[in-house]
Amino acid sequence: MNLDLLNDAKKRVTNIPVLINMISKRVRQLNNGARPYVRPESHDVEAVDIALREIAEGKIIAEMTFASPAPSGEE
């Protein structure tokens, strides 16, 4: 894992648990044959480095929705 790419990705996604989830989901997608959104620098680049670069360059973003609390039955 390239630490420079990790630091660049952390600048884009400051919430570490969200960043970890984004990286792991994207690595799974790449390992299952998804095409990268960035051109790999060589043929032996690891999927995690591609995912980090995609996040660092803003090719992948986290979309977060916040649901309202469930009604408690009180009116």
Secondary structure as UniProt FT lines:
FT   HELIX           3..12
FT   HELIX           16..31
FT   TURN            32..33
FT   TURN            43..44
FT   HELIX           47..56
FT   TURN            57..58
//
